[in-house]
Amino acid sequence: MMRGLRHLLVSLGLVLWIVSNAVHAQDTPNFERFESFANSVATSIENNRLSEAGFEGLRDALVGWRTDFQEAQGVNSVQIEGLEAQIEALGPLPLEGETEPAAVATRREALDTALQEALAPRIVADEGFARADALIGRIDATLRSRQTDALFELSRTPLDPILWGSALSAVAVVNSQVQSEIAENLENSTSQTSIWQRVAIGVLILGLAGFLMIGAPRVIDRMLARIETTTQGDHGRVLYGYLLSFGNVLIAMIGVSLLNVVLISSDILGETGRAVAIGINAAILSFAVARWLSGRLFPKRSAIPTLLSLDVGQRARARYAGSALGILTGLLLLVGFVNDVVTFETPILGVITLPIFVLMALVLFQLGGLVHAGGQPADGETPAFSDRVERLAGRGLQLLAVIGLIATLIGLQNLAQGTLMPAALSLGLLAFLIGLHFAFQAGYAMVRRLDGTEARQALTPVLFSLVLTLAAVPIFALIWGARDSDLGEAWTRFKTGIPLGEGAISPVDFLTFAAVFAVIIALTRLLQGTLRSSVLPRTKMDVGGRNAIVSGLGYLGITIAVIAGITAAGIDLSSFAIIIGALGVGIGFGLQNIVNNFVSGIILLIERPIGEGDWVEVNGKMGIVKAISVRSTRIQTFDKTDVIVPNGDLISGTVTNWTRGNNTGRIIVPIGVAYGTDTRKVETILREIAEAHPIVSMNPAPGIIFKGFGADSMDFEIRAILSDINFGLGATSDINHEIARRFAEEGIEIPFAQRDVWLRNPETLKPGNS
């Protein structure tokens, strides 16, 4: 007892001395004082005799020193940059065997001396920061080691009947202490009348609290049933039902507050009685929260969405199990509050919590089985990723229940509490996140007027849930035994940045880069839109050229945004030289096709052999160029199908561009006439037909070619230049129609192939021969 008191006094003295030194260190880091303090901390860590509170005090002081040294690492920055620039201006050092002017050498020596003096505080700060950081790590390791040892500390099994009597006596002692404290407070009261007045008021308040915690939930449940069955629209049922169901928790909180007013604020209860009262209030609130979360995770009505595919009976069992888990968690909280005042011996505490832990393990095992069953896909369906996660979570919950039960029975009380209690709290937190996701999804769908399928496919609710889950990670860590200092250290490391090469990228750097990048990209898009809609259409530039300018401006904006973002964030790319080099090798070998297509896309935009709106033919595919992107070009065929052509094929392959530079083009219309026809007359008629068409160019004039004598006809061709080749098929059809009409009027015959068939043995075809 005396040794423990001595350790406590030493710990308090060290903490006070640490705090005083830390306050001084906030002004100017004194490395000598820090060295003295760091040596004492190292000795304390080696001896490992301080209490956990003592080590936490040392750690807090070291964190203060580390912060001071970190701030001092930037001291004299302006002076150091100026001196380095001056030294660089003197030129490089002379090579071996060479000399430099005496004035330059003297000046260089003076600047070097001044630079070393300016760097001295920074070097000290770096050394102090490194040692403080190392000592903090050793303290964290010591505390984690103690936490692990305590977790596996074995005490007497609670199944030992010898302990049962002592446990009952301990509970009776708590009861008697509460009664004696109440009696003593009543006797010591100066006014018995005021006591009875407070008792009367307390009875009324207790009656109101009882109604709120017993009768009000039934009223809310009836209203909830009406909303979830009669409200128009599935989204309204989900959102309004979620908000109304939370009323049970609010009413429980009001009832607990009223109980606190009566039991705690009336000066009737003593220290032990107040602990019991607070524990009872916590148990009531725990039950209310568990009942609410169970109703959201395992809803009564199928109109409420849930992640688990369970039938009505399974959901009912899950709700009962969840409510029971809340009661058991509340009982553990009650025992914990009482133990803080009474301090039960570890074996006695194990006997008191034995039935609670056993029941909690059984309930968790049942819930794990139901979660596993809810992840089973329907017959014939392939299990989705979420189904596999749910089945794995169910088995994990059952495994934790078994571990907690075994630990309880053999006497590992800390392990049992460190397994079952976090499992129950984690399950409740997950249920809260899931319910909040569906409520937000329903509200978002109502605002955007989405149907059920669109709401489930919407990205915003998913991002909201992702951010909420990431924000809940520290809470999960605290539930599973992480200390506040662990979270603080993780946050400090996160703010310091992620080491990359010789540098680091901090969240501030990332946010700065993202902000600058977003602003420049927004300005680029604004400039692109202005050029596309207002400036370029007023020029004589063709559509392809305008699109090339707009696309090139977009690529230039992205490049400027990246460079400006990196510069604004203060990221030194020289620190990533090795990474960039390795990336370049990877690009050269593994991504050469992508890089080839990317470079080809830039060449297409600069050289412009094709442009958007051109009629091209590539690899036997003919169509209109619709878009030229970084990697590929999209061509829409005349069948209204899209052909994606890699840009590399357009640069290295053969491409026919029917409309490059202008839309003029030539068509050829073949025609044959019967032998004996006046060829000059045919030539005149064909020329008149060609020249009469509105889109046939007269400069040069269409040509009529008499190609020669075919097997069945004399062959002619009309070769005409069109002002717009895009209408070539229509013009060919119009000319053919006019040829048929004019030839019919002039009596000119258009021959077709005729063949005579000779039978060598016609007698074989007579009837009767077979």
Salt bridges, closest charged atoms under 4 A:
GLU35 OE1 - ARG131 NH1 2.92
GLU46 OE2 - ARG138 NH2 2.61
GLU56 OE2 - ARG483 NH1 2.80
GLU100 OE2 - ARG108 NE 3.16
ASP133 OD1 - ARG66 NH1 2.71
ASP133 OD1 - ARG493 NH2 2.60
ASP140 OD1 - ARG59 NE 2.66
ASP140 OD1 - ARG483 NH2 3.29
ASP160 OD2 - ARG156 NH2 2.64
ASP221 OD2 - ARG291 NH2 2.45
GLU228 OE2 - ARG296 NH2 2.88
GLU228 OE1 - ARG301 NE 2.69
ASP234 OD1 - ARG237 NH1 3.40
ASP267 OD2 - ARG198 NH1 3.93
ASP486 OD1 - ARG144 NH1 3.92
ASP486 OD1 - ARG483 NH2 2.97
GLU489 OE1 - ARG59 NH2 2.99
GLU489 OE2 - ARG66 NH1 2.86
GLU489 OE2 - ARG493 NH2 3.12
ASP542 OD2 - ARG608 NH2 2.81
ASP642 OD2 - ARG634 NH1 3.28
GLU683 OE1 - ARG680 NH1 2.93
GLU683 OE2 - ARG687 NH2 3.66
GLU688 OE1 - ARG742 NH2 2.99
ASP712 OD1 - ARG755 NH1 3.64
GLU717 OE2 - LYS707 NZ 3.22
GLU717 OE1 - ARG719 NE 2.85
ASP734 OD2 - HIS693 NE2 3.14
GLU738 OE2 - ARG741 NH2 2.40
GLU745 OE2 - ARG741 NH1 2.59
GLU746 OE1 - LYS681 NZ 3.17
